[in-house]
Amino acid sequence: ILRNVDAQKREEQQRSEFISTASHEMRTPVAAIEGFIELALNPKVATVDEKARDYLKKATLATKHLSNL
């Protein structure tokens, strides 16, 4: 029984470490994408037509959704 509990604890620890690492690895590029989109939407930094602005706003919503996940 002790071996079984130890194996379960190891598996839970590995699962937890994987989720933590995967979460961190996803957040970093998503944050960079969000930053670049915000720069593109900033009228002081870039000139974007309305169609492109609409696409960028949709991309902002998608990155925020990913960040929340």
Secondary structure, 3 states (H helix, E strand, C coil): CHHHHHHHHHHHHHHHHHHHHHHHHHHHHHHHHHHHHHHHHCCCCCCCCHHHHHHHHHHHHHHHHHHHC
